[in-house]
Amino acid sequence: MTVLSYAECSARERLALLLDPGSFHEWLPPQERVISPHLAQLGVPSAFDDGVAIGRAVLDGRPIFVAAQEGAFMGGGVGEVHGAKLVGLLRRARRDRPAAVLLLLDSGGVRLHEANAGLIAVSEVMRAVLDVRDAGIPVITLIGAANGCFGGMGIVARCTDFVVMSDLGRLAMSGPEVIEASNGVEEFDARDRALVWRTTGGKHRWLSGDCDALVEDDVAAFRRAAIAAMDRLPTSRPVTLDALEAERALLARRLALLDEAVDGDDAQVLWTRLGVEEAARVPDLDVAEVIPLRPSASWPLTR
């Protein structure tokens, strides 16, 4: 079977390969020239789609809405127009009620060139995601592209119903470079790729319960996982106070496990204390070998 790397595809390639053939209909495509009003003033090149493609499509015969961030443009950073396109997609989903909303996220967070506008945009995206879920429409996130999913978009991902990650995917609030810049290389060495993936990568997120499906770096595997998520979630899981309290308690227990650690604070310590057997071997294992290792103590994180 031919494996096509999800990480190496562009946003539009992922859309073409993930969705039912020829079904994607783009809203505000590049020829509409809806671009950031800020970048040109700063002498920064713009993109005619502002780094995100949105529209309607069909997945496994079912109508969906979909957005795909283009990480090759400013690291998938969110600015005013980029965020507005995502919000518009989500608000239209509440009106038109597709079977699901699919978010293909590839972002380092807010675009520094549009910091305030980007921060406001991300907050509006989070609110729109929760509104869509409140309407009973599942929101499914796919993470496996080169930039990972950090900053505000990392928060957005965790606001959705279902997160699919590859072992190459990364998910966190603050990116490695941000942590290193703020607290020094002693706190977090962003150049240590093994450390970065142990701390933010798909295997870690799976073992700690922060994602709902772990797949290989394969476009077909992401498609199958997205379809399976739709089958599993015919309607959105409600965001309730009880669910939030349960998640807070689980996170508090996880933090306590690390506070008790006397042999370091690496992710492997957490895996061991969660009950993962031979935790030191995890980075070298295939996805199929890692999946059954997830301990019940880390699952589920309800959202």
C-alpha positions as CSV (number, residue, x, y, z in Angstrom):
1,M,0.0,0.0,0.0
2,T,1.4,3.4,-1.0
3,V,1.8,5.8,1.9
4,L,1.5,9.5,1.2
5,S,2.9,11.7,3.9
6,Y,0.4,14.1,5.4
7,A,3.1,16.3,6.9
8,E,4.7,16.8,3.4
9,C,1.5,17.9,1.7
10,S,0.3,21.5,1.3
11,A,-3.1,22.5,2.7
12,R,-4.8,22.2,-0.7
13,E,-3.2,18.9,-1.4
14,R,-4.6,17.6,1.9
15,L,-8.0,18.8,1.0
16,A,-7.8,17.2,-2.4
17,L,-6.7,13.9,-1.0
18,L,-8.7,13.7,2.3
19,L,-12.1,14.6,0.9
20,D,-14.3,12.8,-1.6
21,P,-12.8,13.5,-5.0
22,G,-13.8,16.8,-6.5
23,S,-16.2,17.7,-3.7
24,F,-14.4,20.7,-2.2
25,H,-16.0,24.0,-3.0
26,E,-14.0,26.9,-1.7
27,W,-15.3,30.1,-0.2
28,L,-13.2,33.3,-0.6
29,P,-10.7,31.5,-2.9
30,P,-7.4,33.2,-3.9
31,Q,-8.9,34.9,-6.9
32,E,-11.2,36.9,-4.5
33,R,-8.0,38.6,-3.2
34,V,-9.3,38.8,0.4
35,I,-6.0,39.6,2.1
36,S,-4.6,41.0,5.3
37,P,-4.9,44.8,5.5
38,H,-1.9,44.9,7.8
39,L,1.0,43.0,6.1
40,A,1.5,45.3,3.2
41,Q,1.8,48.3,5.6
42,L,4.7,46.4,7.2
43,G,6.3,45.5,4.0
44,V,5.5,41.8,4.4
45,P,4.3,39.7,1.5
46,S,0.7,38.7,1.6
47,A,-1.1,35.5,0.4
48,F,-4.3,35.8,-1.6
49,D,-6.1,33.4,0.7
50,D,-4.3,34.7,3.8
51,G,-3.0,31.3,4.6
52,V,-6.3,29.3,5.0
53,A,-8.7,27.6,2.7
54,I,-12.3,27.2,3.8
55,G,-15.4,25.7,2.2
56,R,-17.9,22.9,1.9
57,A,-17.1,19.4,0.9
58,V,-18.2,15.8,1.1
59,L,-16.5,13.1,3.2
60,D,-17.5,9.5,2.9
61,G,-20.7,10.7,1.2
62,R,-21.6,13.1,4.0
63,P,-21.7,16.9,3.7
64,I,-19.1,18.7,5.8
65,F,-17.5,22.1,6.2
66,V,-13.7,22.2,6.2
67,A,-10.8,24.6,6.8
68,A,-7.1,23.9,6.1
69,Q,-4.3,26.1,7.3
70,E,-1.3,26.6,5.0
71,G,1.8,26.3,7.2
72,A,4.1,27.5,4.5
73,F,2.6,31.0,4.8
74,M,3.9,32.7,7.9
75,G,3.9,29.4,9.8
76,G,0.1,29.1,9.6
77,G,-0.1,32.2,11.8
78,V,-3.5,33.6,12.5
79,G,-4.2,37.2,11.6
80,E,-7.4,39.3,11.3
81,V,-8.6,37.9,7.9
82,H,-7.3,34.4,8.5
83,G,-9.3,34.3,11.8
84,A,-12.4,35.9,10.3
85,K,-12.5,33.2,7.6
86,L,-12.5,30.5,10.3
87,V,-15.2,32.3,12.3
88,G,-17.3,32.7,9.2
89,L,-17.0,29.0,8.4
90,L,-18.1,28.1,11.9
91,R,-21.0,30.5,12.0
92,R,-22.3,29.3,8.7
93,A,-22.0,25.7,10.0
94,R,-24.5,26.6,12.7
95,R,-26.9,27.9,10.0
96,D,-26.5,25.1,7.4
97,R,-25.8,22.2,9.8
98,P,-23.3,20.0,8.0
99,A,-22.6,16.5,9.4
100,A,-19.4,17.8,10.9
101,V,-16.8,20.6,10.7
102,L,-13.2,19.4,9.9
103,L,-10.3,21.6,10.9
104,L,-6.9,20.8,9.4
105,L,-4.6,22.8,11.7
106,D,-1.0,23.7,10.9
107,S,-0.1,26.8,13.0
108,G,2.5,28.3,15.3
109,G,-0.2,30.5,16.8
110,V,-1.0,34.2,16.4
111,R,0.7,36.1,13.6
112,L,3.1,38.5,15.4
113,H,2.7,41.1,12.7
114,E,-1.0,41.3,13.7
115,A,-0.7,40.5,17.4
116,N,-3.8,42.2,18.8
117,A,-6.0,41.4,15.8
118,G,-4.8,37.8,15.8
119,L,-5.5,37.4,19.5
120,I,-9.0,38.7,19.1
121,A,-9.5,36.5,16.1
122,V,-8.4,33.4,18.0
123,S,-10.8,34.2,20.9
124,E,-13.6,34.5,18.3
125,V,-12.7,31.2,16.8
126,M,-12.8,29.5,20.2
127,R,-16.2,31.0,20.9
128,A,-17.5,29.9,17.4
129,V,-16.2,26.3,17.9
130,L,-18.1,26.1,21.2
131,D,-21.2,27.6,19.6
132,V,-21.1,24.9,16.8
133,R,-20.7,22.2,19.4
134,D,-23.6,23.6,21.4
135,A,-25.7,23.3,18.2
136,G,-24.9,19.6,18.1
137,I,-22.5,19.6,15.2
138,P,-19.2,17.8,15.8
139,V,-15.9,19.6,15.3
140,I,-13.0,17.3,14.4
141,T,-9.4,18.5,14.4
142,L,-6.5,16.9,12.4
143,I,-2.9,17.6,13.5
144,G,0.1,16.2,11.6
145,A,1.6,19.1,9.6
146,A,5.1,20.5,9.9
147,N,4.3,23.5,12.2
148,G,2.3,21.5,14.6
149,C,-0.5,23.2,16.5
150,F,0.6,25.8,19.0
151,G,-0.4,29.0,20.7
152,G,-4.0,30.1,20.3
153,M,-4.7,27.3,17.7
154,G,-3.5,24.8,20.3
155,I,-6.3,26.0,22.5
156,V,-8.8,25.9,19.7
157,A,-7.9,22.3,19.0
158,R,-8.6,21.3,22.6
159,C,-12.0,23.1,22.3
160,T,-13.1,20.7,19.6
161,D,-14.9,17.3,20.0
162,F,-12.2,15.0,18.6
163,V,-8.5,15.4,17.9
164,V,-6.6,13.1,15.5
165,M,-2.8,13.3,15.6
166,S,0.0,11.5,13.8
167,D,3.2,10.5,15.6
168,L,4.8,13.5,13.7
169,G,2.1,15.9,14.9
170,R,2.7,18.3,17.8
171,L,0.2,20.0,20.1
172,A,0.8,22.5,22.9
173,M,0.1,25.9,24.1
174,S,3.6,27.4,24.0
175,G,6.0,26.3,21.3
176,P,9.5,25.0,22.1
177,E,11.1,28.2,20.8
178,V,8.8,30.4,22.9
179,I,9.6,28.5,26.1
180,E,13.3,28.6,25.4
181,A,13.2,32.3,24.7
182,S,11.2,33.1,27.8
183,N,12.9,30.7,30.3
184,G,16.2,29.8,28.8
185,V,17.7,26.7,27.2
186,E,18.0,25.1,30.6
187,E,14.2,25.0,30.9
188,F,13.6,23.7,27.4
189,D,16.1,23.1,24.5
190,A,14.1,23.7,21.4
191,R,16.9,22.2,19.3
192,D,16.6,18.9,21.0
193,R,14.1,17.3,18.6
194,A,13.7,14.1,20.6
195,L,12.8,16.2,23.7
196,V,10.4,18.3,21.7
197,W,8.5,15.3,20.3
198,R,8.5,13.6,23.7
199,T,7.0,16.7,25.2
200,T,4.5,17.8,22.5
201,G,4.3,15.0,19.9
202,G,1.5,12.7,19.0
203,K,2.7,9.7,21.0
204,H,2.8,11.8,24.2
205,R,-0.6,13.3,23.5
206,W,-2.0,9.9,23.0
207,L,-0.5,8.4,26.1
208,S,-1.6,11.3,28.3
209,G,-5.1,11.4,26.8
210,D,-4.9,14.7,25.0
211,C,-5.9,13.3,21.6
212,D,-8.6,10.9,20.6
213,A,-6.9,9.0,17.8
214,L,-3.2,8.3,16.9
215,V,-2.4,7.5,13.3
216,E,0.6,7.1,11.0
217,D,1.9,10.0,8.9
218,D,-0.4,9.0,6.0
219,V,-3.1,11.0,4.3
220,A,-5.3,7.9,3.9
221,A,-4.9,7.1,7.7
222,F,-6.1,10.7,8.5
223,R,-9.1,10.2,6.2
224,R,-10.1,6.9,7.8
225,A,-9.7,8.5,11.3
226,A,-11.9,11.5,10.3
227,I,-14.6,9.2,9.0
228,A,-14.4,7.0,12.1
229,A,-14.8,10.2,14.3
230,M,-17.9,11.1,12.4
231,D,-19.3,7.6,12.9
232,R,-18.5,7.8,16.6
233,L,-19.9,11.3,17.0
234,P,-23.1,11.7,15.1
235,T,-23.7,14.7,17.2
236,S,-21.3,16.8,19.3
237,R,-20.4,15.9,22.8
238,P,-21.9,18.5,25.1
239,V,-19.6,20.8,27.1
240,T,-20.9,20.6,30.6
241,L,-19.8,21.8,34.0
242,D,-19.4,18.2,35.1
243,A,-17.2,17.4,32.1
244,L,-15.0,20.5,32.8
245,E,-14.7,19.6,36.5
246,A,-13.7,16.0,35.6
247,E,-11.0,17.2,33.2
248,R,-9.7,19.7,35.8
249,A,-9.4,16.9,38.3
250,L,-7.6,14.6,35.8
251,L,-5.1,17.4,35.0
252,A,-4.6,18.0,38.7
253,R,-3.8,14.4,39.2
254,R,-1.4,14.4,36.2
255,L,0.4,17.5,37.7
256,A,0.7,15.7,41.1
257,L,2.4,12.8,39.4
258,L,5.1,15.0,38.1
259,D,5.4,16.9,41.4
260,E,6.2,13.6,43.1
261,A,8.9,12.8,40.6
262,V,12.4,12.5,41.9
263,D,14.1,11.2,38.8
264,G,13.5,14.2,36.4
265,D,10.6,15.9,34.7
266,D,10.8,14.4,31.2
267,A,7.6,13.1,29.6
268,Q,8.9,9.6,30.2
269,V,8.5,10.1,33.9
270,L,4.9,10.9,33.4
271,W,4.4,7.9,31.1
272,T,5.9,5.6,33.8
273,R,3.8,7.1,36.6
274,L,0.7,6.8,34.4
275,G,1.4,3.1,34.2
276,V,3.0,2.8,30.7
277,E,5.2,-0.3,30.6
278,E,8.8,0.2,29.4
279,A,8.2,3.9,28.9
280,A,11.7,4.5,27.7
281,R,11.0,2.5,24.6
282,V,8.0,4.6,23.5
283,P,9.9,7.0,21.2
284,D,11.2,4.0,19.2
285,L,7.9,2.2,18.9
286,D,5.6,2.2,15.8
287,V,2.2,3.8,16.2
288,A,0.5,0.4,16.2
289,E,2.7,-0.6,19.2
290,V,2.0,2.6,21.1
291,I,-1.8,2.6,20.8
292,P,-2.4,-0.2,23.2
293,L,-0.1,1.2,25.8
294,R,-2.4,4.1,26.8
295,P,-3.3,3.6,30.5
296,S,-6.8,3.9,31.7
297,A,-5.7,6.7,34.1
298,S,-5.2,9.1,31.2
299,W,-8.5,8.3,29.4
300,P,-10.9,9.8,28.6
301,L,-10.3,13.6,28.9
302,T,-13.8,14.7,28.3
303,R,-14.4,17.9,26.3
